Each structure stands twice: as structure tokens, then as C-alpha cells.
Amino acid sequence: MDYEVSEEDHKKIIEFSLLHNKKLNLEQKLKLLKHEKNLLNDAQDEIIISLNTPLFHIGECFMKLTDEELELELKDKSEKLDTEIEKLTNSLQENIKESSNLKAQLYNKFGNRINLDS
């Protein structure tokens, strides 16, 4: 039994595929940022218990900073990571919403003749 796939349906399938790939990329980036945030939190905890002044890594070099400067740098970096995580999370939620809408439309038309689950 043949089923007619219109140009509009074809575009929706391609758009769903692109959204799915984007979702995977966003999830990977979010995972990496959360890991970086955890490492940063560990560094902040380590500073509190450390007796020695740790070095701050910038690019290819390490700088010796006062405890106050180091705390400010880590706080600034932490806030930037939080902002980026929030931005990616919002983008991911929007992506999921869009792809769910497309998925519903395609399953409504094609039923179980199309597989959009990964």
C-alpha cells in the first residue's frame, strides 16, 4: 500500500530531523556546562579548605591572585556559566516543544507507518 507524502510533509520530516539533531547537540553542550559548573563548585570548596594560595588558570598561564580576587573571578565565571546553562535550557525546552508539535502532526497523518522515536 502506497501513501502519498506531500512536499509539506517532507519538509516537516526534515525539520523534525534537524530539530532532533539540534536537541542532541544542546543536550551535549548542557551536559558539558553542568560538568564545568560542578568543577567550578569543587574549586570554590577547595579554596575554602586550602592553606596555600591556589593559582588561577587563564588561557595558557597560571596567575597568583589574592583570595578575594580569586573568589571574585570564580564567582564571575560561575554567574556566566549559570547564564549560559539557563539559556541552553530554555533553548532545549523550546526545541522539545517544537519537535513534539511536529511529531504529533506527523503521527496524526502517518500513524505507525512513520518512526520518529530515537
C-alpha positions in Angstrom: 0.0 0.0 0.0 1.5 3.3 -1.0 1.0 6.5 0.9 1.2 10.0 -0.6 3.9 12.1 1.1 3.4 15.7 0.1 6.1 18.3 -0.2 4.8 19.9 3.1 5.0 16.5 4.9 8.5 16.0 3.5 9.5 19.5 4.9 8.1 18.6 8.3 10.0 15.4 8.4 13.3 17.2 7.5 12.5 19.9 10.1 11.9 17.3 12.7 15.2 15.6 11.9 17.0 18.9 12.1 15.3 19.7 15.5 16.2 16.3 16.7 19.9 16.7 15.9 19.9 20.2 17.4 18.3 18.7 20.6 21.1 16.2 20.8 23.7 18.9 20.4 22.0 21.1 23.0 21.9 18.2 25.5 25.6 17.5 25.0 26.5 21.2 25.5 24.3 21.4 28.5 26.0 18.3 30.0 29.4 19.8 29.5 28.4 23.1 31.0 27.0 21.4 34.0 30.1 19.4 34.4 32.2 22.6 34.2 29.9 24.2 36.8 30.5 21.2 39.1 34.2 21.5 38.7 34.0 25.2 39.5 32.0 24.5 42.6 34.6 22.0 43.6 37.3 24.6 43.1 35.4 27.1 45.2 35.1 24.5 48.0 38.8 23.6 47.7 39.8 27.3 48.1 37.9 27.4 51.4 39.8 24.5 52.9 43.2 25.1 51.2 46.0 26.6 53.3 48.0 27.5 50.2 47.0 30.2 47.7 45.9 28.4 44.6 46.8 29.5 41.1 44.1 30.7 38.7 44.3 29.2 35.2 43.8 31.7 32.3 44.4 30.5 28.8 47.9 29.1 28.7 49.2 30.5 32.0 48.5 30.4 35.7 48.2 33.6 37.8 48.6 34.0 41.5 45.7 36.0 42.9 44.7 37.0 46.3 41.9 35.0 47.9 39.5 37.9 47.4 40.4 38.2 43.7 40.2 34.5 43.2 36.8 34.3 44.8 35.6 37.2 42.6 36.9 35.5 39.4 35.3 32.2 40.3 32.0 34.0 41.2 32.0 35.8 37.9 32.8 32.6 36.0 30.0 30.8 37.9 27.5 33.5 37.1 28.4 33.3 33.4 28.0 29.6 33.4 24.6 29.9 35.2 23.5 32.3 32.5 24.7 30.0 29.7 23.1 27.0 31.3 19.8 28.8 31.6 20.0 30.0 28.0 20.7 26.5 26.7 18.0 25.0 29.0 15.4 27.5 27.5 16.6 26.7 24.0 16.3 23.0 24.7 12.8 23.4 26.1 11.7 25.4 23.0 13.2 22.7 20.8 11.4 19.9 22.6 8.1 21.9 22.3 8.6 22.4 18.6 9.6 18.9 17.8 6.7 17.4 19.9 4.3 19.5 17.9 5.8 18.3 14.6 5.9 14.7 15.8 2.2 14.9 16.8 1.3 16.3 13.3 3.3 13.6 11.5 2.0 10.7 13.7 -1.6 12.1 13.2 -1.2 11.9 9.4 1.0 8.7 9.1 0.2 6.8 12.3 2.6 3.9 12.9 3.9 4.0 9.3 6.5 6.5 10.4 9.0 6.1 13.2 10.2 9.4 14.8 11.3 7.9 18.1 15.0 7.6 18.7 
